[in-house]
Amino acid sequence: MTQYADPCLALVRPVQSLTPQGCQGCLLLGSPWVHLRLCLTRGHVGCCDSSPNKHARRHAAADAHPIVQSLKPGEEPVPGKRAPDPPASLPRCTPPPRA
């Protein structure tokens, strides 16, 4: 059996949310958000793509941190979720090849 190493898993670290009360950028701007995403590399909390400012995507693009986890209350966390459509500069998180 061939071992598969997803390059994105190397970016995942144990993190604490830096701003558990909400989106870091929106809190500074006084702007609303829809859902929150936690960066699993640094702990940055940003708003989702349905939010006006899309801070989670901006953080992923600026800092090359494509792995996020939802912080929606009542939603089961799903570690390893890749930010949708990351810029080409980010590692591509691909499923393992089929056996």
SEBARO-752886 format. One record per residue (C-alpha): x, y, z; residue number from 1. Coordinates in pm, whole numbers, always signed. Example, Ala and Ser with C-alpha at 12.3 -4.5 7.8 and 13.67 -1.06 7.14 Angstrom:
! SEBARO-752886
<<+1230; -450; +780>; 1>
<<+1367; -106; +714>; 2>
***
This chain:
! SEBARO-752886
<<+0; +0; +0>; 1>
<<+139; +340; -101>; 2>
<<+154; +612; +161>; 3>
<<-12; +937; +57>; 4>
<<+110; +1266; +203>; 5>
<<-128; +1557; +155>; 6>
<<+89; +1873; +149>; 7>
<<-183; +2070; +327>; 8>
<<-181; +1849; +636>; 9>
<<+167; +1977; +716>; 10>
<<+9; +2321; +769>; 11>
<<-235; +2202; +1040>; 12>
<<-132; +2282; +1396>; 13>
<<-308; +2279; +1733>; 14>
<<-448; +2632; +1757>; 15>
<<-659; +2852; +1981>; 16>
<<-882; +3111; +1817>; 17>
<<-718; +3454; +1840>; 18>
<<-1055; +3631; +1854>; 19>
<<-1318; +3385; +1983>; 20>
<<-1576; +3664; +1997>; 21>
<<-1585; +3696; +1616>; 22>
<<-1408; +3779; +1291>; 23>
<<-1089; +3968; +1365>; 24>
<<-1124; +4202; +1067>; 25>
<<-1498; +4263; +1109>; 26>
<<-1455; +4342; +1478>; 27>
<<-1203; +4612; +1386>; 28>
<<-1434; +4752; +1116>; 29>
<<-1758; +4715; +1309>; 30>
<<-1889; +4504; +1021>; 31>
<<-2128; +4206; +1040>; 32>
<<-2040; +3851; +936>; 33>
<<-2240; +3541; +840>; 34>
<<-2024; +3246; +951>; 35>
<<-1677; +3219; +1100>; 36>
<<-1377; +3014; +989>; 37>
<<-1077; +2924; +1204>; 38>
<<-735; +2902; +1037>; 39>
<<-584; +2571; +1149>; 40>
<<-231; +2701; +1100>; 41>
<<-236; +3020; +1307>; 42>
<<-575; +3049; +1482>; 43>
<<-692; +3353; +1285>; 44>
<<-1072; +3389; +1292>; 45>
<<-1217; +3525; +968>; 46>
<<-1559; +3558; +811>; 47>
<<-1680; +3321; +537>; 48>
<<-1735; +3390; +168>; 49>
<<-2104; +3467; +232>; 50>
<<-1995; +3760; +450>; 51>
<<-1935; +4101; +291>; 52>
<<-1561; +4113; +368>; 53>
<<-1452; +3750; +316>; 54>
<<-1172; +3786; +572>; 55>
<<-1103; +3411; +595>; 56>
<<-1028; +3394; +221>; 57>
<<-814; +3708; +242>; 58>
<<-612; +3556; +527>; 59>
<<-569; +3228; +336>; 60>
<<-441; +3414; +29>; 61>
<<-216; +3658; +214>; 62>
<<-59; +3407; +452>; 63>
<<-79; +3083; +248>; 64>
<<-294; +2911; +513>; 65>
<<-563; +2720; +319>; 66>
<<-694; +2487; +593>; 67>
<<-995; +2612; +789>; 68>
<<-1254; +2482; +1032>; 69>
<<-1605; +2618; +1076>; 70>
<<-1683; +2800; +1401>; 71>
<<-2059; +2802; +1338>; 72>
<<-2238; +2732; +1670>; 73>
<<-2386; +2383; +1673>; 74>
<<-2190; +2271; +1365>; 75>
<<-1953; +1980; +1405>; 76>
<<-1598; +2090; +1337>; 77>
<<-1449; +1936; +1027>; 78>
<<-1071; +1966; +1049>; 79>
<<-895; +1969; +716>; 80>
<<-1154; +2166; +518>; 81>
<<-975; +2356; +245>; 82>
<<-1072; +2713; +173>; 83>
<<-1261; +2695; -159>; 84>
<<-1078; +2800; -473>; 85>
<<-747; +2899; -315>; 86>
<<-507; +3112; -520>; 87>
<<-256; +2923; -733>; 88>
<<+21; +3014; -486>; 89>
<<-133; +2791; -217>; 90>
<<-67; +2419; -201>; 91>
<<-333; +2209; -368>; 92>
<<-499; +1976; -123>; 93>
<<-587; +1679; -330>; 94>
<<-750; +1350; -242>; 95>
<<-526; +1045; -241>; 96>
<<-494; +860; -568>; 97>
<<-736; +570; -611>; 98>
<<-589; +228; -560>; 99>
***
